[in-house]
Amino acid sequence: MPVMDVLVVEDATEYQQLVGAVLRDGGHGVRTAGSIAEARQLLATSCPDLVVLDLTLPDGDGLDLCREIRSVSNAYILMLTGRDDEVDKVVGFRLGADDYVTKPFSPRELAARVEALSRRPRGTQIDSDVRVLGDLIIRRRAREVEFAGRPVELTRIEFDLLDQLTANPQHVMTRAELLETVWGDNWFGDDHVVDVHIANLRKKLAAASDRKIVRTVRGVGYGVNA
C-alpha cells in the first residue's frame, strides 16, 4: 500500500487519536486539524494525499470544506461522520468525496477503507482549468501558479513551459518540442533559449519549495517529477 500524507480534520480528541493511530500503524504521515480554519492553514502549506474529514466541525460544515478541497486538489477525501443520513452522503459524493465511514467505526474498517482508496488511481488534473501535482497547483485560465502554498510569479514563457511539461507528467519533452509548442513555428533562434528559461523557472519554483519539479533527462530534454 502506498505511503500517504494524510490530513485528519476532526474536532473530537478521541477520534483524532484513533484515526491517527490507525493511519500511523499503516505507515502514513499524519497531520491533524480541529476546525475548518486550522485545516485551511495546513492545506495552504502543502496538499495531502488523503483528507479524513469530519462533517460536523465547530466553525462550519465539513461539506463546505470538501467542496473547497476538491476545487483545488485531487486528494482522496474520506468523510468521517456521526450523521448517518443518506442525504449527507449523497451530497458529499456529489461534492467530490471518495468514501465515508460512519461513527462509531472499528479501526479495522477504517484501515480497510484507507487501503482501498490508496489503490484507486488519482488523476493529475482536476479539470481543464486547474492542474494539480502534489503541492503544485496550476490555474491555467488565470495563468496562476501556487507551489507549497505560495504564489509563484512567472513570465509568459515560463508559465507556458511549466504548463506543457505538466500536461503529461510521464512524457519527456525535447527542446524542439518545447520550441514548437511554446515559441511557435516562426521561431528561428537557438534551442539554447529553452535552457535559459527552464533555469529561470527552476529558480522561481525553488524559492517557494525545495521539492524539485522540473527534471533534466540527459540527451533528451525535460520532464517533471509528479
Backbone hydrogen bonds in HBPLUS format (Angstrom, degrees):
<---DONOR---> <-ACCEPTOR-->    atom                        ^
c    i                          cat <-CA-CA->   ^        H-A-AA   ^      H-
h    n   atom  resd res      DA  || num        DHA   H-A  angle D-A-AA Bond
n    s   type  num  typ     dist DA aas  dist angle  dist       angle   num
A0029-GLY N   A0004-MET O   2.97 MM  25  6.27 151.4  2.06 154.2 162.4     1
A0049-ASP N   A0005-ASP O   2.77 MM  44  5.25 148.8  1.87 142.0 152.6     2
A0050-LEU N   A0005-ASP O   3.26 MM  45  6.52 154.3  2.33 152.1 152.7     3
A0006-VAL N   A0029-GLY O   2.80 MM  23  5.92 165.2  1.82 150.8 156.0     4
A0031-ARG N   A0006-VAL O   2.86 MM  25  6.25 151.0  1.95 161.0 170.4     5
A0007-LEU N   A0050-LEU O   2.91 MM  43  6.37 159.7  1.95 159.1 164.7     6
A0052-VAL N   A0007-LEU O   2.86 MM  45  6.23 154.2  1.93 149.5 158.3     7
A0008-VAL N   A0031-ARG O   2.78 MM  23  6.15 168.2  1.80 160.3 162.9     8
A0033-ALA N   A0008-VAL O   2.82 MM  25  6.19 148.6  1.92 163.6 163.4     9
A0009-VAL N   A0052-VAL O   2.78 MM  43  6.07 169.9  1.78 168.3 171.6    10
A0054-ASP N   A0009-VAL O   2.90 MM  45  5.96 163.0  1.92 165.8 169.5    11
A0010-GLU N   A0033-ALA O   2.87 MM  23  6.26 142.9  2.01 169.2 173.7    12
A0015-TYR N   A0012-ALA O   3.11 MM   3  5.52 123.5  2.45 106.9 120.2    13
A0016-GLN N   A0012-ALA O   2.93 MM   4  6.20 158.7  1.97 157.4 164.5    14
A0017-GLN N   A0013-THR O   2.92 MM   4  6.13 164.1  1.95 155.6 158.6    15
A0018-LEU N   A0014-GLU O   3.01 MM   4  6.15 155.7  2.07 136.9 144.1    16
A0019-VAL N   A0015-TYR O   2.86 MM   4  5.86 173.5  1.86 152.9 154.9    17
A0020-GLY N   A0016-GLN O   2.91 MM   4  5.91 159.5  1.95 143.9 150.8    18
A0021-ALA N   A0017-GLN O   2.92 MM   4  6.00 155.6  1.98 143.9 150.2    19
A0022-VAL N   A0018-LEU O   3.06 MM   4  6.32 162.4  2.09 152.5 156.7    20
A0023-LEU N   A0019-VAL O   3.00 MM   4  6.22 164.9  2.02 155.0 158.9    21
A0024-ARG N   A0020-GLY O   2.89 MM   4  6.02 162.4  1.93 150.4 155.7    22
A0025-ASP N   A0021-ALA O   2.94 MM   4  6.02 152.7  2.01 144.8 152.3    23
A0026-GLY N   A0022-VAL O   3.23 MM   4  6.48 132.0  2.48 133.0 144.9    24
A0026-GLY N   A0023-LEU O   3.01 MM   3  5.05 130.3  2.27  94.5 108.4    25
A0028-HIS N   A0023-LEU O   3.06 MM   5  5.48 158.5  2.11 151.1 144.3    26
A0027-GLY N   A0024-ARG O   2.92 MM   3  4.94 159.6  1.96 105.2 110.6    27
A0039-ALA N   A0035-SER O   3.01 MM   4  6.21 157.1  2.07 143.8 150.8    28
A0040-ARG N   A0036-ILE O   2.90 MM   4  6.15 156.1  1.96 151.8 157.4    29
A0041-GLN N   A0037-ALA O   3.18 MM   4  6.47 152.3  2.26 144.9 151.7    30
A0042-LEU N   A0038-GLU O   3.08 MM   4  6.41 158.2  2.13 151.2 156.5    31
A0043-LEU N   A0039-ALA O   2.81 MM   4  6.02 157.4  1.86 153.2 160.3    32
A0044-ALA N   A0040-ARG O   3.01 MM   4  6.10 137.6  2.19 138.5 148.7    33
A0045-THR N   A0042-LEU O   3.14 MM   3  5.33 141.5  2.29 100.6 111.1    34
A0046-SER N   A0042-LEU O   3.32 MM   4  6.69 154.9  2.39 151.7 157.2    35
A0076-TYR N   A0049-ASP O   2.89 MM  27  6.22 155.0  1.96 154.1 145.8    36
A0051-VAL N   A0076-TYR O   2.77 MM  25  6.16 154.3  1.84 152.8 160.8    37
A0078-LEU N   A0051-VAL O   2.84 MM  27  6.15 163.9  1.86 157.2 162.7    38
A0053-LEU N   A0078-LEU O   2.84 MM  25  6.05 154.3  1.91 145.3 154.0    39
A0080-LEU N   A0053-LEU O   2.70 MM  27  5.43 166.2  1.72 132.4 132.7    40
A0062-GLY N   A0055-LEU O   2.86 MM   7  3.91 172.6  1.87 120.6 120.0    41
A0057-LEU N   A0060-GLY O   3.35 MM   3  5.50 146.7  2.47 168.9 177.9    42
A0060-GLY N   A0057-LEU O   3.36 MM   3  5.50 172.3  2.36 113.8 113.3    43
A0064-ASP N   A0061-ASP O   3.02 MM   3  5.63 139.1  2.19 114.4 123.7    44
A0066-CYS N   A0062-GLY O   2.85 MM   4  6.11 150.6  1.94 146.9 156.0    45
A0067-ARG N   A0063-LEU O   3.06 MM   4  6.32 154.4  2.12 143.1 148.3    46
A0068-GLU N   A0064-ASP O   3.10 MM   4  6.42 155.3  2.16 143.3 149.9    47
A0069-ILE N   A0065-LEU O   2.87 MM   4  6.11 166.9  1.89 157.9 160.5    48
A0070-ARG N   A0066-CYS O   3.01 MM   4  6.19 168.1  2.02 152.1 155.5    49
A0071-SER N   A0067-ARG O   3.13 MM   4  6.26 135.6  2.33 140.0 150.9    50
A0071-SER N   A0068-GLU O   3.18 MM   3  5.25 132.0  2.42  95.9 108.7    51
A0072-VAL N   A0069-ILE O   3.13 MM   3  5.67 152.6  2.21 112.3 119.7    52
A0073-SER N   A0069-ILE O   2.86 MM   4  5.68 128.8  2.12 154.1 169.9    53
A0098-ASP N   A0077-ILE O   2.81 MM  21  5.35 161.5  1.85 145.6 152.1    54
A0099-ASP N   A0077-ILE O   3.38 MM  22  6.83 148.0  2.49 153.1 154.2    55
A0079-MET N   A0099-ASP O   2.83 MM  20  6.18 159.5  1.87 152.2 145.6    56
A0101-VAL N   A0079-MET O   2.75 MM  22  6.21 147.8  1.86 159.9 170.3    57
A0081-THR N   A0101-VAL O   3.07 MM  20  6.49 164.3  2.10 161.7 166.7    58
A0103-LYS N   A0081-THR O   2.74 MM  22  5.76 160.1  1.78 136.1 142.4    59
A0085-ASP N   A0083-ARG O   2.78 MM   2  5.41 140.1  1.93 102.4  90.8    60
A0089-LYS N   A0085-ASP O   3.27 MM   4  6.65 158.9  2.32 151.8 157.7    61
A0090-VAL N   A0086-GLU O   2.93 MM   4  6.16 163.1  1.96 153.4 157.7    62
A0091-VAL N   A0087-VAL O   2.89 MM   4  6.09 167.9  1.90 156.4 159.7    63
A0092-GLY N   A0088-ASP O   2.83 MM   4  5.95 159.2  1.87 146.5 153.1    64
A0093-PHE N   A0089-LYS O   2.95 MM   4  6.20 159.6  1.99 151.4 155.7    65
A0094-ARG N   A0090-VAL O   2.96 MM   4  6.23 154.3  2.03 146.9 154.6    66
A0095-LEU N   A0091-VAL O   2.93 MM   4  6.19 138.3  2.10 146.0 157.7    67
A0095-LEU N   A0092-GLY O   3.18 MM   3  5.10 127.0  2.47  92.3 106.0    68
A0097-ALA N   A0092-GLY O   2.94 MM   5  5.43 164.9  1.96 146.7 142.4    69
A0096-GLY N   A0093-PHE O   3.09 MM   3  5.11 152.9  2.16  99.5 107.9    70
A0109-GLU N   A0106-SER O   3.07 MM   3  5.26 119.6  2.45 101.7 115.9    71
A0110-LEU N   A0106-SER O   3.14 MM   4  6.50 165.2  2.16 158.8 161.9    72
A0111-ALA N   A0107-PRO O   2.92 MM   4  6.08 165.4  1.94 151.8 156.0    73
A0112-ALA N   A0108-ARG O   2.99 MM   4  6.15 152.7  2.06 143.4 150.7    74
A0113-ARG N   A0109-GLU O   2.96 MM   4  6.24 155.3  2.03 151.5 158.1    75
A0114-VAL N   A0110-LEU O   2.97 MM   4  6.22 163.1  2.00 155.8 160.0    76
A0115-GLU N   A0111-ALA O   2.96 MM   4  6.12 159.6  2.00 145.7 151.7    77
A0116-ALA N   A0112-ALA O   2.95 MM   4  6.12 155.6  2.01 144.5 151.1    78
A0117-LEU N   A0113-ARG O   2.99 MM   4  6.24 155.7  2.05 147.2 153.6    79
A0118-SER N   A0114-VAL O   2.98 MM   4  6.22 157.6  2.03 150.2 156.0    80
A0119-ARG N   A0116-ALA O   3.26 MM   3  5.43 144.6  2.39  99.3 109.1    81
A0120-ARG N   A0117-LEU O   2.96 MM   3  5.40 156.0  2.02 113.2 120.9    82
A0132-VAL N   A0124-THR O   3.12 MM   8  5.66 144.6  2.25 141.9 151.8    83
A0126-ILE N   A0130-VAL O   3.23 MM   4  5.80 140.9  2.39 145.8 157.0    84
A0127-ASP N   A0130-VAL O   3.46 MM   3  5.63 168.5  2.48 148.2 149.7    85
A0140-ARG N   A0129-ASP O   2.67 MM  11  5.08 150.1  1.76 173.4 164.2    86
A0131-ARG N   A0138-ILE O   2.84 MM   7  5.08 162.4  1.87 146.7 152.8    87
A0138-ILE N   A0131-ARG O   2.82 MM   7  5.08 165.9  1.84 155.9 160.0    88
A0133-LEU N   A0136-LEU O   2.91 MM   3  5.13 164.3  1.93 151.9 157.2    89
A0136-LEU N   A0133-LEU O   3.03 MM   3  5.13 159.1  2.08 119.6 125.3    90
A0148-ALA N   A0135-ASP O   2.96 MM  13  5.10 156.9  2.01 134.2 141.8    91
A0137-ILE N   A0146-GLU O   2.76 MM   9  5.06 171.8  1.76 160.9 163.3    92
A0146-GLU N   A0137-ILE O   2.84 MM   9  5.06 163.1  1.87 154.1 158.2    93
A0139-ARG N   A0144-GLU O   2.82 MM   5  5.07 164.3  1.84 154.0 158.2    94
A0143-ARG N   A0139-ARG O   2.76 MM   4  5.62 115.0  2.19 138.4 157.4    95
A0144-GLU N   A0139-ARG O   3.01 MM   5  5.07 157.6  2.07 139.5 144.6    96
A0152-VAL N   A0145-VAL O   2.84 MM   7  5.38 158.1  1.89 150.8 148.7    97
A0147-PHE N   A0150-ARG O   2.77 MM   3  5.22 162.5  1.80 153.1 151.9    98
A0150-ARG N   A0147-PHE O   2.98 MM   3  5.22 161.8  2.01 110.2 116.1    99
A0159-PHE N   A0155-THR O   2.90 MM   4  6.07 163.8  1.93 153.9 158.2   100
A0160-ASP N   A0156-ARG O   2.96 MM   4  6.14 165.9  1.98 151.4 155.5   101
A0161-LEU N   A0157-ILE O   2.91 MM   4  6.13 152.8  1.98 150.8 158.4   102
A0162-LEU N   A0158-GLU O   3.05 MM   4  6.28 166.1  2.07 150.0 153.2   103
A0163-ASP N   A0159-PHE O   2.81 MM   4  6.02 158.3  1.86 153.3 160.4   104
A0164-GLN N   A0160-ASP O   2.95 MM   4  6.08 159.7  2.00 144.8 149.4   105
A0165-LEU N   A0161-LEU O   2.97 MM   4  6.17 163.8  1.99 153.0 157.5   106
A0166-THR N   A0162-LEU O   3.00 MM   4  6.07 151.5  2.08 148.1 154.6   107
A0167-ALA N   A0164-GLN O   3.39 MM   3  5.29 148.7  2.49  95.4 104.1   108
A0171-HIS N   A0168-ASN O   2.89 MM   3  5.54 163.7  1.92 125.9 131.4   109
A0173-MET N   A0222-TYR O   2.80 MM  49  5.41 151.4  1.88 168.9 159.1   110
A0222-TYR N   A0173-MET O   2.85 MM  49  5.41 157.6  1.90 159.2 158.6   111
A0178-LEU N   A0174-THR O   3.06 MM   4  6.37 158.9  2.11 149.6 155.2   112
A0179-LEU N   A0175-ARG O   2.83 MM   4  6.05 156.1  1.88 150.7 157.6   113
A0180-GLU N   A0176-ALA O   3.01 MM   4  6.19 157.4  2.06 144.9 150.6   114
A0181-THR N   A0177-GLU O   2.96 MM   4  6.17 162.5  1.99 150.8 155.0   115
A0182-VAL N   A0178-LEU O   2.86 MM   4  5.65 158.4  1.90 147.4 153.4   116
A0183-TRP N   A0179-LEU O   2.93 MM   4  5.05 134.9  2.13 119.9 133.9   117
A0184-GLY N   A0179-LEU O   2.99 MM   5  6.41 130.4  2.24 148.3 160.2   118
A0187-TRP N   A0184-GLY O   3.32 MM   3  5.95 167.5  2.34 120.0 121.0   119
A0193-VAL N   A0190-ASP O   3.27 MM   3  6.22 175.3  2.28 122.9 124.3   120
A0194-VAL N   A0191-ASP O   3.14 MM   3  5.72 150.9  2.23 112.0 118.4   121
A0195-ASP N   A0192-HIS O   3.05 MM   3  5.30 117.4  2.46 102.0 116.0   122
A0196-VAL N   A0192-HIS O   3.25 MM   4  6.66 154.3  2.32 151.0 157.8   123
A0197-HIS N   A0193-VAL O   3.18 MM   4  6.42 166.4  2.20 151.1 153.3   124
A0198-ILE N   A0194-VAL O   2.88 MM   4  6.05 154.8  1.95 152.2 160.3   125
A0199-ALA N   A0195-ASP O   2.95 MM   4  6.09 154.9  2.01 144.1 150.5   126
A0200-ASN N   A0196-VAL O   3.13 MM   4  6.46 153.4  2.20 143.9 150.8   127
A0201-LEU N   A0197-HIS O   2.90 MM   4  6.12 155.9  1.96 145.9 152.8   128
A0202-ARG N   A0198-ILE O   2.89 MM   4  6.13 158.8  1.93 151.6 156.8   129
A0203-LYS N   A0199-ALA O   3.11 MM   4  6.35 155.7  2.17 145.2 151.2   130
A0204-LYS N   A0200-ASN O   3.17 MM   4  6.44 159.6  2.21 149.4 153.8   131
A0205-LEU N   A0201-LEU O   3.04 MM   4  6.29 158.9  2.09 152.1 158.1   132
A0206-ALA N   A0202-ARG O   2.81 MM   4  5.94 155.1  1.87 150.2 157.7   133
A0207-ALA N   A0203-LYS O   3.11 MM   4  6.31 133.3  2.34 139.1 149.9   134
A0208-ALA N   A0205-LEU O   3.06 MM   3  5.41 147.9  2.16 106.1 115.5   135
A0209-SER N   A0205-LEU O   3.13 MM   4  6.45 151.9  2.21 150.5 158.7   136
A0225-ASN N   A0213-ILE O   2.72 MM  12  5.08 149.3  1.81 144.6 155.2   137
A0215-ARG N   A0223-GLY O   2.86 MM   8  5.27 169.3  1.87 132.6 136.4   138
A0223-GLY N   A0215-ARG O   2.94 MM   8  5.27 160.9  1.98 149.0 154.0   139
A0217-VAL N   A0221-GLY O   2.89 MM   4  5.31 174.2  1.89 146.6 147.8   140
A0220-VAL N   A0217-VAL O   2.94 MM   3  5.53 156.7  1.99 142.1 143.9   141
A0221-GLY N   A0217-VAL O   3.02 MM   4  5.31 143.5  2.16 140.0 150.5   142
